Amino acid sequence: RKKGSARGFQGTVRLQWDPDHFPNRDRHPYRRAVQLGLRDIETFRNGQDFLHVQDITDFCNSQRNAALSKKKVDGLLVASERVYVPSSTL
């Protein structure tokens, strides 16, 4: 493994950095999104670890329509964000 890189790592957790986007689908100029995944966890793969699956297609469609309409952008529901600072005891 090279310093600063997870490429080639064969562990259970998979890390992927993706470009982040504004609600109108434009790429954010400097922010990246982190995606975490699990590899080779049978209970995750077969669905045993899931408590509930909810179809949010209608919600996503309404948010997409609001994002693409400049007049409705104030109607977007977005998560509040904050900087996470880990404790020094890690």
Secondary structure, 3 states (H helix, E strand, C coil): CCCCCCCCCCCCEEEEEEEEECCCCCEEEEEEEEEEEECCCHHHHCCCCCCCCCCCHHHHHHHHHHHHCHHHHHHCCCCCCCCCCCCCCC
